[in-house]
Amino acid sequence: MATTTLTNPVIWADVPDIDVIRVADTFYMVSTSMHTVPGCPIMRSRDLKHWELVSYVFAIIADNDEQNLRNGKNIYGKGSWAASLRYHNDAFYVCFSCNDTDKFYVYQTKDIASSNWSRSIIDGLHHDPALLFDDDRVYVIYGVGDIRIQELTADATAVKPGGVDQLLLSTKKEGLRLRCEGGHAYKIDGRYYLLFIEWTSVGNQRRRQVCYRADALLGEYERQVIFDDDMGYHNKGIAQGAIFDTPNDQWYAMLFQDHDAVGRIPYILPVSWQDGWPMIGVDGKAPAVLEVDLPPSEPGTPLVVSDDFESLDGTLKLNWQWNHNPDHASWSLQERPGYLRLRTGSTTDTVLQARNTLTQRTEGPACVGETKLDVSALRPGDYAGLIALQSHFGTVGVRAASDGSLWLEMCINDGTGGEKTTDRARLEADEVLLRIVFNFEDSIDEADFFYSLDGITWLSIGDTLQMKYTLDHFMGYRVGLFCYASRVSGGNADFAYFGYRKLSDIEELL
């Protein structure tokens, strides 16, 4: 039988809080999207190696100041967390909590690739929820440390009146700095399995995967550590995710690892059933390479793509996500065909509060993003360009001064969320090319910034950015295009293209 060779990490990009299911011969995955929209990306694979983005679950969650970046408010580090993906009675279900709205959302659709999901809203935060369909009954299992179970109606649209709503189990406390969370629930061969992560305060002192199992859903649960390995990366345990089988009854897990500035990256690991426990890895270790019992498939569209902004219908490629809710009246692919136009519809004094910053992930071990920018329509106080987006951001762009002069600037976070200019140079042209080079090799986590007037000679600007993964954003670095006004709205910047390359080694660029 044909097999596919996987190399870990299977995706070297920020795809956290993963849940994976199989329907017939196709695997589907959902991931956390937090403050980016559209949100809850759905990816698809037939060989577990090549994952292609096919849809999003929602366009926006709420229309408020926080999610719209208005009045100095934002939802960095909040938004949709840790979605659960399930398939039941010919329908797909996704649920998650949103920790800024304090709501629990359940979405469902018959066509997972259509982005046409119906939504139900349930009050209250259900931390790291796990949907469980048990014959004709539906449950959500959630919580940190003390794990609760709540029964939903048969259509999973509301809490079932008089249904189960109780503490399911109180997980281990001793020797832990973080008790169980990140739950996934399964019923396999008549037995109930709950998978969690926990973080030890003794021994290796890292995240690890644990399993609780019981013969009855509301019965007594026993516990087993089923995986504890960091694959040699700075004692950062690979944990939290799903287990699933192939059509040939082989079992695998997809878990993620905190990998510093690039974000939380997924690994595919073999699962062997030992005494009724789903033990992960090979002799407890994460293999760098493994063969899966699936025929190779075509790669499909990569996770991060270049874009020439040619769009007949005015829609963006699926790979793009906005930083917070976009202002759809202030961007266009059709006002100037072949360009992305970002107009300034509001004012702010920092790129972190700029609406319509358009982003994609970055990828390790290294990658480069670049664009060609027309700044002829900037107004005084406008700033437009390319960003390495996280809390500790770096930008390279063009700022229009009060006298109309144009200045190339490299900026970083000044420590308060505002911008600190580290370097600037006069620009005597209306067009300029901008580039950011990201190096994530072995947690080097550096970004360098460049500009060019002819596309041949590239000049460095500003200092090397030491990228940092910080929990106030809780997301790996993204590369993005931005344009905002600090004085008066109405200006615009035109982006001729976005060019992207993933590098196997930073030396490829030199």
C-alpha positions in Angstrom: 0.0 0.0 0.0 1.2 3.5 -0.8 2.3 5.6 2.2 3.1 9.3 2.7 6.2 10.5 4.5 5.7 13.3 7.0 8.3 15.5 8.5 7.6 17.2 11.9 6.5 19.8 12.5 3.9 19.1 9.8 3.0 22.8 9.6 5.7 25.3 10.8 3.3 28.1 11.3 0.9 29.4 13.9 -2.0 26.9 13.9 -2.9 26.5 17.6 -5.6 24.7 19.6 -6.2 22.2 16.8 -9.0 19.8 16.5 -9.1 17.2 13.8 -11.8 14.8 12.5 -12.0 12.3 9.6 -15.1 12.1 7.4 -14.7 9.2 4.9 -11.2 9.6 3.4 -10.8 13.3 4.2 -9.4 14.9 7.4 -10.6 18.3 8.6 -9.0 20.6 11.1 -10.1 23.8 12.9 -7.9 26.2 14.7 -8.0 29.2 17.0 -8.1 32.6 15.3 -8.5 35.1 18.2 -8.6 38.7 16.9 -8.2 37.8 13.2 -11.2 37.6 10.9 -12.7 35.8 9.1 -12.2 33.4 12.0 -12.0 29.7 12.9 -10.1 28.5 9.7 -11.1 25.1 8.4 -8.3 23.1 6.7 -8.5 19.9 4.8 -6.1 17.0 4.0 -6.2 13.5 2.6 -2.7 12.5 3.4 -2.1 14.4 6.7 0.9 16.1 5.1 -0.7 18.7 2.8 -3.2 20.9 4.5 -5.3 23.3 2.5 -7.4 26.1 3.8 -11.0 25.6 2.5 -13.2 28.0 4.6 -13.8 30.0 7.7 -16.6 29.4 10.2 -17.5 33.1 10.7 -17.0 36.5 9.1 -17.3 38.4 12.4 -18.3 37.5 16.0 -19.6 40.9 17.2 -19.9 44.5 16.0 -18.6 46.5 18.9 -15.8 49.0 19.7 -13.4 46.3 20.9 -13.7 44.1 17.8 -13.8 47.1 15.5 -10.6 48.8 16.9 -12.6 51.9 17.8 -12.1 54.4 20.7 -8.8 52.8 21.6 -10.3 49.4 22.3 -9.2 46.0 21.0 -9.5 42.3 21.6 -5.8 41.3 21.3 -5.4 37.9 23.0 -9.1 37.4 23.1 -11.7 36.5 20.5 -12.4 32.9 19.6 -10.4 30.3 21.5 -9.9 26.5 21.2 -12.7 25.4 18.9 -14.1 21.9 18.9 -15.0 20.3 15.5 -17.3 17.3 15.1 -19.4 15.6 12.5 -22.8 14.1 13.4 -25.8 13.0 11.3 -24.4 14.5 8.1 -23.6 17.9 9.6 -20.5 19.6 10.8 -20.4 21.3 14.1 -17.9 23.9 15.5 -18.1 25.4 19.0 -15.9 27.8 20.9 -16.0 30.5 23.6 -15.2 34.1 23.1 -13.6 35.5 26.2 -14.4 39.2 25.5 -18.1 38.6 24.8 -18.5 36.0 27.6 -20.5 33.8 25.2 -20.4 30.3 23.9 -21.0 29.8 20.2 -22.2 26.7 18.3 -22.1 26.7 14.5 -23.3 24.0 12.1 -23.4 23.4 8.4 -24.0 20.6 5.9 -21.2 21.9 3.6 -17.9 22.6 5.5 -16.3 24.2 2.5 -19.1 26.8 1.9 -18.5 29.1 4.9 -22.3 29.1 5.3 -22.7 28.2 8.9 -25.8 28.8 11.2 -25.0 30.1 14.6 -26.4 29.6 18.1 -25.3 31.7 21.1 -25.3 30.4 24.7 -24.6 32.7 27.6 -21.5 32.1 29.7 -17.9 31.2 29.1 -17.2 27.5 28.4 -13.4 27.4 28.6 -11.8 25.0 26.0 -15.1 23.3 25.1 -15.3 19.7 23.7 -18.4 18.6 21.9 -19.5 15.0 22.5 -22.3 13.4 20.6 -23.4 10.3 22.4 -26.2 8.5 20.5 -29.1 10.9 20.6 -27.7 13.2 23.3 -25.3 16.1 23.0 -22.8 17.4 25.6 -20.2 20.0 26.0 -17.3 19.3 28.4 -15.3 22.3 29.5 -13.2 24.0 32.2 -9.8 24.2 33.8 -8.9 21.8 36.6 -12.5 21.3 37.6 -14.1 19.9 34.4 -17.8 20.4 33.9 -20.4 18.8 31.6 -23.5 20.5 30.3 -26.1 18.8 28.1 -27.4 20.6 25.0 -30.6 20.1 23.0 -30.5 17.5 20.3 -29.8 20.1 17.6 -27.0 21.6 19.8 -28.5 25.1 19.6 -29.3 25.6 23.4 -28.8 24.3 26.9 -31.2 21.4 27.3 -33.8 22.2 30.0 -33.4 19.8 32.9 -30.4 18.1 31.2 -27.1 17.2 32.7 -25.3 20.2 34.1 -22.7 19.3 36.8 -19.0 18.9 37.7 -17.8 15.9 35.8 -14.4 15.4 37.4 -11.8 17.3 39.5 -8.5 16.7 37.9 -5.1 16.2 39.5 -3.7 19.1 41.5 -0.4 17.9 43.1 2.8 18.8 41.3 1.1 21.0 38.7 1.5 24.6 37.8 -1.5 24.3 35.4 -4.2 21.8 35.9 -6.1 20.2 33.0 -7.4 22.3 30.2 -7.6 22.1 26.4 -10.1 19.2 26.5 -11.1 16.8 23.7 -13.8 14.2 24.3 -14.4 10.9 22.6 -16.5 7.8 22.9 -14.4 4.9 21.4 -15.5 1.3 21.6 -18.0 2.1 24.3 -15.5 3.8 26.6 -15.2 7.6 27.3 -11.9 9.3 26.8 -11.1 12.9 27.8 -7.8 14.3 26.6 -6.2 17.3 28.3 -3.0 19.2 28.8 -1.4 19.8 32.1 1.8 21.7 33.1 4.0 20.1 35.7 5.8 22.0 38.5 8.1 19.1 39.1 10.4 17.0 36.9 10.5 18.3 33.3 8.1 21.2 34.3 6.5 21.4 30.8 3.2 20.9 29.1 2.2 17.3 28.6 -0.8 15.3 27.3 -2.9 13.3 29.7 -6.0 11.1 29.3 -8.9 10.4 31.6 -11.1 7.4 30.8 -14.3 5.8 32.2 -16.7 3.1 31.3 -19.7 5.5 31.9 -19.9 9.1 31.0 -20.7 10.2 34.5 -18.7 7.5 36.1 -15.4 7.2 37.8 -12.4 8.3 35.7 -8.9 7.0 35.8 -5.8 8.9 34.6 -2.8 8.3 32.5 0.0 10.5 31.1 0.0 9.6 27.4 2.7 11.8 26.0 5.5 13.9 27.4 8.2 15.1 24.9 9.6 18.4 23.5 11.5 16.9 20.5 14.6 18.6 21.9 13.2 22.2 21.7 13.8 24.1 24.9 11.7 21.9 27.1 8.5 23.1 25.4 6.2 20.1 25.5 4.2 19.1 22.4 0.6 18.8 23.7 -3.1 19.7 23.1 -4.9 18.5 20.2 -6.9 15.6 18.7 -6.6 11.8 18.1 -8.2 10.3 15.1 -8.1 7.2 12.9 -7.4 6.6 9.2 -9.6 4.5 6.9 -7.2 1.6 7.6 -7.8 1.8 11.4 -4.4 3.3 12.2 -4.4 6.0 14.8 -2.6 9.4 15.0 -2.6 12.5 17.1 -2.1 16.1 16.0 -0.7 18.2 18.8 1.0 21.6 18.9 4.2 23.1 20.4 4.9 26.6 21.6 7.6 27.6 19.2 8.3 31.1 20.3 7.8 34.0 17.8 6.5 32.0 14.9 3.7 30.7 17.2 2.2 27.4 18.1 3.0 24.8 15.5 1.4 21.3 14.8 3.0 17.9 14.8 1.5 14.5 13.6 2.3 11.7 15.9 1.5 8.0 15.8 -0.9 6.5 18.4 -0.8 3.0 19.7 -3.5 1.5 21.9 -1.9 -0.1 25.0 -4.2 -1.6 27.6 -7.0 0.6 26.3 -5.0 3.8 26.5 -4.1 5.9 23.4 -0.4 6.2 23.9 1.2 8.8 21.7 4.6 8.8 20.0 7.3 6.1 19.4 8.6 4.9 22.7 7.1 8.1 24.1 9.0 10.3 21.8 8.0 12.5 18.8 9.5 11.2 15.6 11.1 13.7 13.2 9.9 11.6 10.3 7.1 9.0 10.0 5.3 7.0 7.4 1.5 7.2 7.4 -0.7 4.6 5.8 -2.2 7.0 3.3 -1.5 7.6 -0.4 0.2 10.9 -1.2 -2.0 13.7 -2.5 -1.4 16.8 -4.5 -0.1 19.7 -2.3 -2.9 22.2 -3.1 -2.7 25.9 -2.2 -0.1 26.7 0.4 -1.1 28.1 3.8 0.7 31.4 3.0 0.6 32.8 -0.6 1.7 35.6 -2.8 -1.0 37.8 -4.3 -1.1 40.0 -7.4 -4.4 41.4 -6.3 -6.1 40.6 -9.6 -9.7 39.9 -8.6 -12.6 39.9 -11.0 -15.2 39.9 -8.2 -13.4 42.0 -5.8 -12.8 39.3 -3.2 -9.6 38.5 -1.4 -7.8 35.2 -1.5 -8.8 32.9 1.3 -5.4 33.1 3.0 -5.9 36.7 4.1 -7.3 37.6 7.5 -7.9 41.1 8.8 -6.5 42.3 12.2 -9.9 42.7 14.0 -13.1 43.5 12.0 -12.5 45.3 8.8 -14.2 48.5 7.6 -15.4 47.2 4.2 -16.1 50.7 2.9 -12.4 51.5 3.2 -10.7 48.9 1.0 -11.0 47.7 -2.6 -9.5 45.5 -5.2 -11.5 47.1 -8.0 -11.1 50.9 -7.6 -7.7 50.4 -9.2 -7.6 47.0 -10.8 -4.5 45.0 -10.0 -4.0 46.8 -6.7 -5.2 46.5 -3.2 -6.3 50.0 -2.1 -6.4 50.7 1.6 -8.2 54.0 2.4 -8.0 55.7 5.8 -11.5 55.7 7.2 -10.6 56.8 10.7 -7.7 58.1 12.7 -5.3 56.6 15.2 -1.8 57.2 16.5 -0.5 53.6 16.3 -0.6 50.7 13.9 -1.9 48.5 16.6 -5.2 50.4 16.5 -5.3 50.8 12.7 -8.3 49.2 11.0 -7.9 47.2 7.8 -4.5 45.8 8.4 -4.5 42.7 6.2 -2.4 39.8 7.4 -1.1 36.3 6.7 0.9 33.9 8.9 4.6 33.7 8.8 6.4 30.3 8.5 9.6 28.8 9.8 12.5 28.2 9.6 12.6 31.5 7.6 10.4 33.5 5.2 10.2 36.8 3.5 7.3 39.1 2.6 7.5 42.1 0.3 5.2 44.6 -1.4 5.3 47.4 -3.9 3.6 50.5 -2.5 2.2 53.6 -4.3 2.0 56.5 -1.8 1.0 59.3 -4.1 -2.4 59.7 -2.4 -1.2 59.8 1.2 -2.3 62.8 3.2 -0.2 64.5 5.9 0.0 62.2 9.0 -0.7 59.0 7.0 1.5 56.0 7.4 1.4 52.9 5.1 3.6 49.9 4.7 4.5 46.4 5.8 4.3 45.1 9.3 5.7 42.2 11.4 2.6 42.0 13.6 2.7 41.0 17.2 2.7 43.1 20.4 6.4 43.8 19.9 5.8 44.8 16.2 8.1 46.2 13.6 7.1 48.2 10.6 8.7 49.5 7.4 6.7 52.1 5.5 6.2 55.6 4.3 4.9 58.5 6.4 3.6 61.7 5.0 4.8 64.7 6.9 2.8 67.9 7.6 4.5 69.7 4.7 3.7 66.9 2.3 7.2 65.4 2.2 7.5 61.6 2.3 9.7 59.7 4.7 10.7 56.0 4.8 10.5 54.9 8.4 11.1 51.8 10.5 9.2 51.7 13.7 8.8 49.4 16.7 6.5 49.4 19.8 7.6 52.1 22.2 6.7 50.0 25.2 3.2 51.4 25.5 1.6 50.3 22.3 2.7 53.4 20.4 5.3 53.7 17.8 9.0 54.6 18.1 10.8 55.5 14.9 14.3 53.9 14.9 15.3 55.0 11.4 14.1 57.3 8.6 15.1 58.4 5.2 13.7 60.9 2.7 11.7 59.4 -0.1 11.8 61.3 -3.4 9.4 59.0 -5.3 5.8 57.9 -5.2 6.6 54.2 -5.4 8.8 52.1 -3.2 9.3 48.4 -2.6 9.3 47.1 1.0 10.6 43.8 2.5 10.7 42.0 5.8 12.9 38.9 6.3 11.9 36.6 9.2 14.3 34.1 10.8 12.8 31.7 13.2 15.5 29.1 13.1 16.1 27.6 16.6 14.4 30.5 18.3 16.7 33.1 16.7 13.5 35.0 16.1 14.8 38.1 14.3 13.3 40.2 11.6 15.1 42.6 9.3 13.6 45.4 7.2 14.5 46.7 3.8 13.4 49.0 1.0 14.2 49.4 -2.7 13.5 51.9 -5.4 14.2 49.6 -8.4 13.6 46.0 -7.1 17.3 45.2 -7.6 19.2 47.0 -4.9 17.8 46.6 -1.4 18.8 48.8 1.5 18.5 48.0 5.2 16.5 50.3 7.4 16.3 50.4 11.1 17.5 47.8 13.6 17.0 44.1 13.6 13.8 43.4 15.5 14.1 40.8 18.2 10.7 39.2 17.9 8.9 38.0 21.0 5.8 35.9 21.5 3.8 37.7 24.1 0.6 36.6 25.8 -1.2 40.0 25.4 -1.5 39.0 21.7 -1.2 35.2 22.1 -0.5 34.8 18.4 2.6 34.1 16.3 4.0 36.9 14.1 2.0 37.8 11.1 3.1 39.7 8.0 0.7 42.4 7.0 -0.2 45.4 4.9 -1.4 48.6 6.6 -2.4 52.2 6.0 -3.8 54.6 8.6 -4.3 58.3 9.2 -3.1 60.1 12.3 -4.6 63.5 11.4 -7.4 63.4 8.9 -9.0 60.4 7.0 -9.5 60.2 3.3 -6.0 59.3 2.0 -5.1 56.0 0.6 -2.2 53.7 -0.3 -2.1 51.3 -3.2 -0.3 47.9 -2.9 0.7 46.5 -6.3 1.4 42.9 -5.0 2.3 40.9 -2.0 5.3 38.6 -2.6 6.0 35.7 -0.3 8.7 33.0 0.0 9.2 30.3 2.5 12.9 29.6 3.0 14.4 26.3 4.2 17.3 28.3 5.4 17.9 32.1 5.8 21.0 31.7 3.6 18.8 31.2 0.6 18.1 34.9 0.6 21.8 36.0 0.7 
